Amino acid sequence: MAQSYWTIWPQPILYLSGFRWHARKVSSQPEKDRTEEQYILSGVASVMDSDGRRLTR
């Protein structure tokens, strides 16, 4: 039962959980390191956009 539950569990939800954890980790880093991290995170977010639109700031 539990195995089938994880089989049908939407993958994007799992990715978003890791994404939020990584975002919290980045927020605790020095400003020097945040620019590169934010660039990476924004790139991941654009790929994860469910509507297929590029996320821009």
Secondary structure by P-SEA (a helix, b strand, c coil): caaaaaaaccaaaaaaaaaaaaaaaaaaccccaaaaaaaaaaaaaaaaccccccccc
